[in-house]
């Protein structure tokens, strides 16, 4: 598992909203260290954030 830091502006993008919804369903945002676990592969996450970076 890797840790990523993303711009807050990504949080309103529909692609990222989908990832957040999946995370809520799977993990209920319950993380003792204050982080958020996104249930997708590193490659998928990097592709989405790369696309958002180019907007």
QUIKASUL-V665429 format. One line per field, one symbol per residue. phi: phi as a letter, one per 20 degrees, with the letter a starting at -180 (. if undefined). psi: psi as a letter, one per 20 degrees, with the letter a starting at -180 (. if undefined). burial: 1 if it has 16 or more other C-alpha atoms within 10 Angstrom, else 0. Layout:
phi->???
psi->???
burial->???
//
This chain:
phi->.ddcdcfffffefgffgffffffffedllecfenecedebfgfffffffffffef
psi->prpqpqqhhhhiphghhgghggggghikknohjjapppmrrhggghgghgghhi.
burial->0000000000000001001101110000100000011110000010001000000
//
